[in-house]
Amino acid sequence: MDLGLTPSELKFRDELRTWLKANASTKSASGDNATETAAAFHQRLRDWQRKLFDGKYAGIAWPKEFGGRGATFIEQAIFQEELAVADTPETATIGQSLVGPTIIAVGTEAQKKRYLPGILSGDEVWCQGFSEPNAGSDLASLQTKAVLDGDHFVINGQKIWTSFAHFADLCLLIVRTDTSAPKHKGITCLLVDMKSPGINVRPLKMMSGDSEFNEMFFSNLRVPVDRVLGKVNEGWNVAITALSNERANLGIGLYVAFKRNLEVVVEHARKLRRHGKPVIEDPVLRQKLAQAFVDLEVFRLNTTRALSTLNKTGAPGPEGSIQKLYWSELNQRNAQIAMEVLGPYAQLTDFDGGRCAYNYLRSRGNTIEAGTSEVQRNIIAQRVLGLPRSY
């Protein structure tokens, strides 16, 4: 593909840069600022989403009839890259990238009218009720049950590793509605109000110190039948649609962030001394840093290839698993290198704001969230390379 930007794409980029210069907030994770409460942090993210909405930059990939800009894939890539360069806060990732496109694809007109505006404005934050204690990597083995009772489903069960559930307004929830069907059948997707009676959310403390993941317990939760997304007992295809969008939207912005982090590590390697010499003169660490830059360039080229595929097909495919597998393991390797470069300094919370240690601990989850590396390798083997299944 031609990687040069067209005049219209250059115009879009320049207008976005101007808008970001005037409106962008400074990124700050809740763990970076001890004086900021989790509630204040989450409100700030909502405020940023609202600012994007008011500037007509929310849901730029969505069709115009649903409040988006109908942006091309190249414009979407430019948008992700410029936000990353400006180091802005997170946007409503689950709502915009997973739930919204899925509702647009399979939702009823009433559902589109009800839910899509709140996603774009940030007035309603979404979480994703997929994984369970015994059904994470093997998601189709989920056991949370929904029994039809009149015009409601009655739900009992548990979910885990649910991002943002502790402050989410709504949940994209998959449940088992036919226990006699094969495990990829008999599954239904529901749009659930998180304020409904029968939902208990318990934040999980991670080793990084964050509590962005949660357990959710459902006890006789009643959900109206008109909240079914797609068709009853055909929710597996809905879930796959959502997951495909999730993996397809990870790439361009991550490259910018990873490059920035690696450049900071190199700068530390030049300044810090070990055994009387700058750390950068250690031949082993120097080789690891060089390899990290090579790996990062491979990631950039793979991202470009994935963008080319999107341009040709118009829809995210299983190739997104290549990206997810690569960036998650790349980030873990680079976090390890950063710890080796900084040495004892990496353990100090008042050195570099404790960012190195935080990144190292948080990166451990990269190969689990959004589909484990094992699952991604299976998808690549079967759906990309066409290899036979092994039993």
VOPAGU-2260 file (C-alpha; in pm, 1 decimal, decimal comma):
REM VOPAGU-2260
SITE   aa  ch    i         X         Y         Z
SITE  MET   A    0       0,0       0,0       0,0
SITE  ASP   A    1     101,3     363,8     -47,1
SITE  LEU   A    2     205,6     491,8     295,6
SITE  GLY   A    3     211,3     855,4     186,6
SITE  LEU   A    4     -76,9    1066,2     319,3
SITE  THR   A    5    -322,5    1219,7      76,7
SITE  PRO   A    6    -406,4    1592,9      94,9
SITE  SER   A    7    -731,0    1516,0     279,3
SITE  GLU   A    8    -548,2    1292,2     527,7
SITE  LEU   A    9    -284,5    1559,7     586,8
SITE  LYS   A   10    -563,1    1811,2     646,3
SITE  PHE   A   11    -726,8    1576,4     897,8
SITE  ARG   A   12    -394,6    1524,5    1079,8
SITE  ASP   A   13    -314,8    1894,9    1095,4
SITE  GLU   A   14    -662,4    1987,7    1221,0
SITE  LEU   A   15    -638,4    1716,5    1486,5
SITE  ARG   A   16    -295,8    1835,8    1598,7
SITE  THR   A   17    -425,6    2190,8    1632,2
SITE  TRP   A   18    -726,3    2074,8    1831,8
SITE  LEU   A   19    -513,8    1857,1    2061,2
SITE  LYS   A   20    -270,9    2140,0    2123,8
SITE  ALA   A   21    -561,1    2353,5    2247,1
SITE  ASN   A   22    -763,0    2085,9    2428,1
SITE  ALA   A   23    -556,3    1780,1    2523,4
SITE  SER   A   24    -533,6    1691,8    2890,8
SITE  THR   A   25    -212,4    1556,2    3041,1
SITE  LYS   A   26    -213,9    1182,1    3084,7
SITE  SER   A   27    -187,4    1061,0    3442,5
SITE  ALA   A   28    -259,9     713,2    3573,2
SITE  SER   A   29    -421,3     697,2    3917,3
SITE  GLY   A   30    -108,2     525,0    4046,5
SITE  ASP   A   31     110,0     814,9    3931,2
SITE  ASN   A   32     -57,3    1074,4    4150,2
SITE  ALA   A   33    -101,5     982,3    4514,0
SITE  THR   A   34    -324,7    1284,9    4576,3
SITE  GLU   A   35    -580,2    1183,3    4314,1
SITE  THR   A   36    -852,1     943,3    4422,1
SITE  ALA   A   37    -972,1     666,1    4194,0
SITE  ALA   A   38   -1309,2     842,3    4166,6
SITE  ALA   A   39   -1142,2    1166,4    4056,2
SITE  PHE   A   40    -928,2     978,0    3804,8
SITE  HIS   A   41   -1230,6     806,6    3651,5
SITE  GLN   A   42   -1423,3    1133,9    3638,0
SITE  ARG   A   43   -1131,3    1293,0    3457,5
SITE  LEU   A   44   -1146,6    1016,7    3196,1
SITE  ARG   A   45   -1518,6    1081,5    3151,6
SITE  ASP   A   46   -1448,1    1453,3    3115,1
SITE  TRP   A   47   -1185,1    1381,3    2848,3
SITE  GLN   A   48   -1429,3    1162,2    2657,9
SITE  ARG   A   49   -1685,9    1442,1    2673,7
SITE  LYS   A   50   -1427,6    1687,0    2539,9
SITE  LEU   A   51   -1358,0    1454,1    2247,1
SITE  PHE   A   52   -1732,0    1429,8    2188,4
SITE  ASP   A   53   -1779,9    1806,0    2189,3
SITE  GLY   A   54   -1487,7    1839,3    1947,4
SITE  LYS   A   55   -1646,1    1576,1    1718,8
SITE  TYR   A   56   -1355,0    1337,5    1771,5
SITE  ALA   A   57   -1545,9    1067,5    1960,3
SITE  GLY   A   58   -1609,8     745,6    1771,9
SITE  ILE   A   59   -1446,3     875,2    1457,1
SITE  ALA   A   60   -1462,6     527,1    1301,4
SITE  TRP   A   61   -1838,1     500,0    1350,7
SITE  PRO   A   62   -2071,0     572,7    1058,4
SITE  LYS   A   63   -2195,5     931,6    1047,0
SITE  GLU   A   64   -2557,1     824,6    1097,0
SITE  PHE   A   65   -2462,6     695,5    1442,2
SITE  GLY   A   66   -2272,1    1005,1    1551,9
SITE  GLY   A   67   -1925,6     918,4    1420,9
SITE  ARG   A   68   -1717,9    1075,9    1147,4
SITE  GLY   A   69   -1708,8     778,5     911,3
SITE  ALA   A   70   -1331,1     803,0     919,0
SITE  THR   A   71   -1123,4     586,3     690,3
SITE  PHE   A   72    -887,6     329,6     838,9
SITE  ILE   A   73    -594,2     558,5     761,1
SITE  GLU   A   74    -763,9     844,0     946,9
SITE  GLN   A   75    -828,4     612,2    1240,6
SITE  ALA   A   76    -458,7     523,4    1246,7
SITE  ILE   A   77    -365,6     890,7    1234,3
SITE  PHE   A   78    -607,0     960,1    1520,9
SITE  GLN   A   79    -458,8     686,2    1741,4
SITE  GLU   A   80    -105,4     796,9    1664,6
SITE  GLU   A   81    -166,7    1165,5    1737,0
SITE  LEU   A   82    -342,6    1090,1    2067,4
SITE  ALA   A   83     -48,0     875,6    2168,8
SITE  VAL   A   84     202,3    1144,9    2068,5
SITE  ALA   A   85       6,5    1399,4    2274,4
SITE  ASP   A   86       6,6    1147,0    2562,9
SITE  THR   A   87    -363,4    1200,3    2629,2
SITE  PRO   A   88    -571,8    1005,6    2883,6
SITE  GLU   A   89    -749,2     686,5    2785,0
SITE  THR   A   90   -1071,2     709,9    2591,5
SITE  ALA   A   91   -1384,5     499,5    2642,8
SITE  THR   A   92   -1213,0     198,3    2487,4
SITE  ILE   A   93   -1463,8     -75,7    2570,9
SITE  GLY   A   94   -1765,9     130,9    2475,3
SITE  GLN   A   95   -1624,3     287,9    2160,1
SITE  SER   A   96   -1414,1       0,5    2027,6
SITE  LEU   A   97   -1606,4    -308,9    2138,5
SITE  VAL   A   98   -1964,8    -243,5    2241,1
SITE  GLY   A   99   -2056,0      36,8    2002,1
SITE  PRO   A  100   -1940,7    -133,6    1680,2
SITE  THR   A  101   -2109,8    -456,4    1793,2
SITE  ILE   A  102   -2440,9    -280,5    1859,2
SITE  ILE   A  103   -2410,7    -110,0    1520,4
SITE  ALA   A  104   -2351,4    -449,7    1357,1
SITE  VAL   A  105   -2623,1    -662,7    1522,1
SITE  GLY   A  106   -2833,5    -439,0    1748,7
SITE  THR   A  107   -3194,3    -337,1    1698,9
SITE  GLU   A  108   -3284,4      16,7    1598,9
SITE  ALA   A  109   -3414,3      76,9    1950,8
SITE  GLN   A  110   -3084,6     -42,6    2100,7
SITE  LYS   A  111   -2882,4     180,0    1869,3
SITE  LYS   A  112   -3092,3     481,2    1963,0
SITE  ARG   A  113   -3073,5     404,1    2334,3
SITE  TYR   A  114   -2705,5     315,8    2382,5
SITE  LEU   A  115   -2487,9     469,0    2110,5
SITE  PRO   A  116   -2516,7     838,8    2209,8
SITE  GLY   A  117   -2413,6     769,3    2570,2
SITE  ILE   A  118   -2106,2     577,6    2457,8
SITE  LEU   A  119   -1980,6     864,6    2245,4
SITE  SER   A  120   -2047,3    1137,2    2502,9
SITE  GLY   A  121   -1892,4     946,0    2792,1
SITE  ASP   A  122   -2216,0     973,7    2989,0
SITE  GLU   A  123   -2229,0     593,6    3010,2
SITE  VAL   A  124   -1918,9     380,6    3065,6
SITE  TRP   A  125   -1922,5      13,5    2968,9
SITE  CYS   A  126   -1753,9    -299,3    3098,5
SITE  GLN   A  127   -1727,5    -641,2    2935,3
SITE  GLY   A  128   -1861,5    -942,7    3128,9
SITE  PHE   A  129   -1689,0   -1228,6    2948,5
SITE  SER   A  130   -1425,9   -1417,6    3151,5
SITE  GLU   A  131   -1512,0   -1647,5    3441,3
SITE  PRO   A  132   -1292,2   -1828,7    3697,9
SITE  ASN   A  133   -1307,1   -2148,3    3487,4
SITE  ALA   A  134   -1380,5   -1989,7    3149,0
SITE  GLY   A  135   -1122,3   -1730,1    3058,4
SITE  SER   A  136    -900,2   -1866,2    2783,4
SITE  ASP   A  137   -1172,2   -2119,1    2703,1
SITE  LEU   A  138   -1446,3   -1857,8    2699,3
SITE  ALA   A  139   -1709,4   -2088,5    2545,8
SITE  SER   A  140   -1703,5   -2294,7    2867,5
SITE  LEU   A  141   -1878,9   -2014,8    3057,7
SITE  GLN   A  142   -2127,7   -2127,8    3322,4
SITE  THR   A  143   -2314,3   -1810,0    3422,3
SITE  LYS   A  144   -2675,1   -1911,0    3358,6
SITE  ALA   A  145   -2974,0   -1711,7    3240,7
SITE  VAL   A  146   -3321,4   -1866,9    3276,2
SITE  LEU   A  147   -3619,7   -1713,9    3098,1
SITE  ASP   A  148   -3893,9   -1603,7    3337,9
SITE  GLY   A  149   -4171,4   -1425,6    3152,3
SITE  ASP   A  150   -4024,9   -1120,1    2985,0
SITE  HIS   A  151   -3699,9   -1131,8    3185,1
SITE  PHE   A  152   -3390,7   -1347,8    3207,1
SITE  VAL   A  153   -3289,9   -1440,7    3561,5
SITE  ILE   A  154   -2911,7   -1459,8    3589,0
SITE  ASN   A  155   -2691,2   -1635,9    3843,7
SITE  GLY   A  156   -2316,0   -1682,4    3826,0
SITE  GLN   A  157   -1981,8   -1504,8    3837,2
SITE  LYS   A  158   -1745,4   -1311,7    3611,5
SITE  ILE   A  159   -1383,1   -1215,8    3677,1
SITE  TRP   A  160   -1113,2    -985,3    3538,3
SITE  THR   A  161   -1384,3    -737,7    3437,7
SITE  SER   A  162   -1214,8    -407,9    3356,6
SITE  PHE   A  163   -1381,1     -91,9    3493,7
SITE  ALA   A  164   -1679,2    -278,2    3641,9
SITE  HIS   A  165   -1640,4     -79,6    3966,0
SITE  PHE   A  166   -1747,1     242,0    3794,9
SITE  ALA   A  167   -1919,1     118,9    3478,2
SITE  ASP   A  168   -2282,5     204,6    3406,6
SITE  LEU   A  169   -2352,3     -82,5    3167,7
SITE  CYS   A  170   -2213,8    -425,1    3084,3
SITE  LEU   A  171   -2188,8    -633,7    2768,8
SITE  LEU   A  172   -2260,1    -970,6    2932,0
SITE  ILE   A  173   -2253,5   -1319,2    2782,1
SITE  VAL   A  174   -2449,8   -1594,1    2955,9
SITE  ARG   A  175   -2555,4   -1952,6    2895,9
SITE  THR   A  176   -2923,8   -1978,6    2806,6
SITE  ASP   A  177   -2927,5   -2342,8    2689,3
SITE  THR   A  178   -2728,1   -2581,8    2907,5
SITE  SER   A  179   -2800,1   -2878,3    2677,8
SITE  ALA   A  180   -2641,8   -2720,6    2368,4
SITE  PRO   A  181   -2277,4   -2770,9    2262,2
SITE  LYS   A  182   -2052,1   -2523,1    2438,6
SITE  HIS   A  183   -2027,7   -2276,6    2148,6
SITE  LYS   A  184   -2406,2   -2282,4    2118,5
SITE  GLY   A  185   -2670,9   -2186,6    2371,8
SITE  ILE   A  186   -2493,6   -1859,9    2458,5
SITE  THR   A  187   -2670,6   -1524,1    2462,7
SITE  CYS   A  188   -2535,7   -1168,3    2479,3
SITE  LEU   A  189   -2715,1    -917,8    2703,1
SITE  LEU   A  190   -2692,6    -542,2    2761,6
SITE  VAL   A  191   -2706,7    -505,6    3139,4
SITE  ASP   A  192   -2764,3    -203,4    3362,1
SITE  MET   A  193   -2492,9    -222,0    3630,0
SITE  LYS   A  194   -2722,4     -51,7    3882,0
SITE  SER   A  195   -2969,2    -340,6    3870,6
SITE  PRO   A  196   -3036,7    -530,6    4196,0
SITE  GLY   A  197   -2847,9    -859,4    4210,4
SITE  ILE   A  198   -2502,7    -737,4    4097,5
SITE  ASN   A  199   -2212,4    -734,0    4341,9
SITE  VAL   A  200   -1879,4    -592,0    4219,8
SITE  ARG   A  201   -1552,7    -658,0    4406,9
SITE  PRO   A  202   -1231,5    -489,3    4285,0
SITE  LEU   A  203    -923,0    -709,7    4259,0
SITE  LYS   A  204    -591,9    -571,9    4384,6
SITE  MET   A  205    -313,1    -636,3    4134,3
SITE  MET   A  206      55,5    -661,0    4217,3
SITE  SER   A  207     106,3    -327,4    4037,8
SITE  GLY   A  208    -114,6    -163,7    4301,4
SITE  ASP   A  209    -403,1     -95,1    4062,8
SITE  SER   A  210    -757,2    -226,4    4100,1
SITE  GLU   A  211    -888,8    -185,2    3746,9
SITE  PHE   A  212   -1007,7    -547,5    3729,2
SITE  ASN   A  213   -1302,9    -683,1    3923,3
SITE  GLU   A  214   -1505,3    -985,4    4017,8
SITE  MET   A  215   -1878,8    -967,4    3948,7
SITE  PHE   A  216   -2135,8   -1185,4    4122,1
SITE  PHE   A  217   -2493,1   -1221,8    3995,0
SITE  SER   A  218   -2769,7   -1332,2    4227,4
SITE  ASN   A  219   -3114,7   -1354,1    4064,6
SITE  LEU   A  220   -3032,4   -1057,2    3843,4
SITE  ARG   A  221   -3330,7    -979,4    3619,1
SITE  VAL   A  222   -3263,9    -849,2    3268,6
SITE  PRO   A  223   -3548,3    -765,7    3025,5
SITE  VAL   A  224   -3559,6    -977,0    2709,7
SITE  ASP   A  225   -3536,8    -665,7    2493,6
SITE  ARG   A  226   -3177,3    -630,0    2618,3
SITE  VAL   A  227   -3066,7    -932,2    2413,1
SITE  LEU   A  228   -2801,4    -823,8    2161,7
SITE  GLY   A  229   -2835,1   -1034,3    1848,8
SITE  LYS   A  230   -3036,9   -1353,4    1886,4
SITE  VAL   A  231   -3100,6   -1579,8    2183,0
SITE  ASN   A  232   -2859,6   -1876,9    2188,5
SITE  GLU   A  233   -2647,4   -1719,9    1912,6
SITE  GLY   A  234   -2435,4   -1496,2    2133,7
SITE  TRP   A  235   -2105,7   -1664,9    2050,8
SITE  ASN   A  236   -2092,9   -1490,1    1713,9
SITE  VAL   A  237   -2172,5   -1160,5    1887,3
SITE  ALA   A  238   -1885,5   -1218,5    2131,4
SITE  ILE   A  239   -1645,2   -1294,4    1845,7
SITE  THR   A  240   -1750,2    -971,9    1673,6
SITE  ALA   A  241   -1669,2    -776,7    1989,8
SITE  LEU   A  242   -1334,3    -950,3    2041,6
SITE  SER   A  243   -1230,8    -894,3    1680,0
SITE  ASN   A  244   -1287,4    -522,5    1725,9
SITE  GLU   A  245   -1091,3    -529,0    2052,1
SITE  ARG   A  246    -781,0    -685,4    1897,8
SITE  ALA   A  247    -802,1    -475,4    1582,7
SITE  ASN   A  248    -790,8    -151,6    1780,6
SITE  LEU   A  249    -459,8    -223,0    1952,4
SITE  GLY   A  250    -152,1    -117,6    1757,5
SITE  ILE   A  251     -78,9     229,8    1629,1
SITE  GLY   A  252     -99,9     410,2    1961,9
SITE  LEU   A  253      86,5     133,3    2140,6
SITE  TYR   A  254     381,3     167,1    1904,3
SITE  VAL   A  255     417,2     534,4    1993,6
SITE  ALA   A  256     393,6     461,6    2366,9
SITE  PHE   A  257     643,0     173,7    2349,3
SITE  LYS   A  258     888,6     383,9    2149,1
SITE  ARG   A  259     862,7     666,5    2401,8
SITE  ASN   A  260     924,7     426,8    2690,8
SITE  LEU   A  261    1224,4     268,2    2518,9
SITE  GLU   A  262    1380,4     605,6    2445,3
SITE  VAL   A  263    1350,1     695,3    2815,7
SITE  VAL   A  264    1530,2     372,1    2907,4
SITE  VAL   A  265    1812,1     449,2    2663,4
SITE  GLU   A  266    1849,4     796,3    2813,9
SITE  HIS   A  267    1876,4     642,2    3161,4
SITE  ALA   A  268    2135,9     397,3    3027,4
SITE  ARG   A  269    2346,2     691,6    2909,8
SITE  LYS   A  270    2326,9     875,0    3242,7
SITE  LEU   A  271    2343,6     597,5    3501,8
SITE  ARG   A  272    2680,4     448,3    3592,7
SITE  ARG   A  273    2762,8      96,6    3704,6
SITE  HIS   A  274    3110,5     -29,1    3796,6
SITE  GLY   A  275    3246,0     314,0    3709,5
SITE  LYS   A  276    3107,6     317,8    3354,1
SITE  PRO   A  277    2784,0     434,5    3189,4
SITE  VAL   A  278    2532,8     149,5    3176,8
SITE  ILE   A  279    2508,0     192,7    2798,9
SITE  GLU   A  280    2865,7      60,2    2768,3
SITE  ASP   A  281    2766,4    -279,2    2908,2
SITE  PRO   A  282    2787,8    -496,5    2591,9
SITE  VAL   A  283    2508,2    -733,0    2701,0
SITE  LEU   A  284    2260,3    -456,3    2783,9
SITE  ARG   A  285    2358,9    -265,2    2471,5
SITE  GLN   A  286    2277,7    -571,5    2262,6
SITE  LYS   A  287    1940,6    -610,5    2438,5
SITE  LEU   A  288    1853,7    -246,8    2373,6
SITE  ALA   A  289    1946,4    -283,2    2006,9
SITE  GLN   A  290    1724,5    -591,6    1979,7
SITE  ALA   A  291    1442,3    -400,2    2146,8
SITE  PHE   A  292    1459,2    -135,3    1874,1
SITE  VAL   A  293    1458,7    -405,7    1606,0
SITE  ASP   A  294    1154,2    -571,1    1766,2
SITE  LEU   A  295     979,6    -235,3    1783,0
SITE  GLU   A  296    1037,3    -177,1    1412,9
SITE  VAL   A  297     893,1    -521,9    1336,7
SITE  PHE   A  298     587,9    -422,7    1539,1
SITE  ARG   A  299     551,5    -101,4    1338,2
SITE  LEU   A  300     571,3    -291,1    1007,9
SITE  ASN   A  301     320,2    -552,3    1125,0
SITE  THR   A  302      87,9    -271,4    1230,0
SITE  THR   A  303     118,2    -124,4     881,7
SITE  ARG   A  304      43,7    -463,9     729,1
SITE  ALA   A  305    -265,1    -504,5     948,8
SITE  LEU   A  306    -382,0    -159,0     840,2
SITE  SER   A  307    -333,0    -260,2     477,4
SITE  THR   A  308    -550,1    -568,9     532,9
SITE  LEU   A  309    -822,4    -355,2     690,8
SITE  ASN   A  310    -811,1    -124,0     388,9
SITE  LYS   A  311    -864,2    -418,9     155,3
SITE  THR   A  312   -1126,8    -615,9     349,3
SITE  GLY   A  313   -1306,6    -339,6     537,9
SITE  ALA   A  314   -1333,6    -549,9     853,5
SITE  PRO   A  315   -1096,9    -674,6    1125,7
SITE  GLY   A  316    -998,8   -1038,3    1091,7
SITE  PRO   A  317    -807,9   -1305,8    1282,8
SITE  GLU   A  318    -482,0   -1140,7    1176,3
SITE  GLY   A  319    -540,4    -907,3    1472,3
SITE  SER   A  320    -424,0   -1194,1    1691,2
SITE  ILE   A  321     -75,1   -1158,5    1541,8
SITE  GLN   A  322     -63,2    -801,6    1663,3
SITE  LYS   A  323    -198,1    -881,3    2008,6
SITE  LEU   A  324      45,9   -1169,6    2057,4
SITE  TYR   A  325     342,1    -964,1    1939,6
SITE  TRP   A  326     284,0    -640,8    2131,5
SITE  SER   A  327     203,3    -815,1    2459,9
SITE  GLU   A  328     524,3   -1019,3    2460,8
SITE  LEU   A  329     726,6    -726,4    2323,5
SITE  ASN   A  330     613,2    -505,5    2610,7
SITE  GLN   A  331     707,8    -768,0    2866,6
SITE  ARG   A  332    1056,9    -804,5    2719,4
SITE  ASN   A  333    1110,7    -429,7    2712,7
SITE  ALA   A  334     987,4    -390,7    3070,3
SITE  GLN   A  335    1242,0    -653,6    3174,6
SITE  ILE   A  336    1520,7    -470,1    2990,8
SITE  ALA   A  337    1423,6    -144,7    3163,2
SITE  MET   A  338    1454,8    -312,7    3503,0
SITE  GLU   A  339    1799,7    -443,9    3410,1
SITE  VAL   A  340    1914,2    -101,1    3291,6
SITE  LEU   A  341    1793,5      83,8    3600,5
SITE  GLY   A  342    1904,1    -186,5    3843,1
SITE  PRO   A  343    1839,0     -87,2    4208,9
SITE  TYR   A  344    1695,0     249,1    4099,3
SITE  ALA   A  345    1397,7      65,9    3949,0
SITE  GLN   A  346    1280,2     -19,3    4301,5
SITE  LEU   A  347    1260,7     344,4    4414,6
SITE  THR   A  348     918,3     505,0    4392,0
SITE  ASP   A  349    1077,0     850,8    4390,6
SITE  PHE   A  350    1295,4     768,6    4087,7
SITE  ASP   A  351    1113,9     828,9    3760,2
SITE  GLY   A  352     789,7     829,1    3957,8
SITE  GLY   A  353     816,0     453,5    4006,1
SITE  ARG   A  354     711,3     411,8    3644,4
SITE  CYS   A  355     968,4     144,3    3560,1
SITE  ALA   A  356     858,2     -91,3    3837,5
SITE  TYR   A  357     491,9     -20,5    3761,9
SITE  ASN   A  358     534,9     -97,3    3390,1
SITE  TYR   A  359     717,8    -419,0    3472,5
SITE  LEU   A  360     447,6    -542,2    3709,1
SITE  ARG   A  361     157,6    -429,7    3491,8
SITE  SER   A  362     303,7    -586,5    3176,5
SITE  ARG   A  363     266,9    -932,1    3330,8
SITE  GLY   A  364    -102,6    -913,4    3251,3
SITE  ASN   A  365     -53,0    -828,2    2883,2
SITE  THR   A  366     -26,4   -1191,4    2776,3
SITE  ILE   A  367    -350,6   -1276,7    2959,9
SITE  GLU   A  368    -589,9    -987,7    2892,1
SITE  ALA   A  369    -775,2    -962,6    2559,1
SITE  GLY   A  370    -703,2   -1331,2    2499,4
SITE  THR   A  371    -402,9   -1523,5    2627,6
SITE  SER   A  372     -95,6   -1583,8    2414,2
SITE  GLU   A  373    -191,9   -1950,8    2393,8
SITE  VAL   A  374    -533,0   -1861,6    2253,0
SITE  GLN   A  375    -379,4   -1616,1    2005,6
SITE  ARG   A  376    -136,3   -1881,4    1879,6
SITE  ASN   A  377    -423,7   -2122,3    1823,0
SITE  ILE   A  378    -618,2   -1856,5    1628,5
SITE  ILE   A  379    -313,8   -1775,8    1415,0
SITE  ALA   A  380    -246,3   -2143,9    1349,1
SITE  GLN   A  381    -601,7   -2236,9    1256,4
SITE  ARG   A  382    -754,4   -1923,9    1102,3
SITE  VAL   A  383    -452,3   -1747,9     951,9
SITE  LEU   A  384    -215,2   -2031,1     857,9
SITE  GLY   A  385    -487,7   -2291,3     799,8
SITE  LEU   A  386    -315,0   -2558,6    1005,6
SITE  PRO   A  387    -523,4   -2860,1    1114,3
SITE  ARG   A  388    -654,5   -2885,2    1466,7
SITE  SER   A  389    -473,3   -3121,4    1702,2
SITE  TYR   A  390    -662,9   -3333,7    1952,2
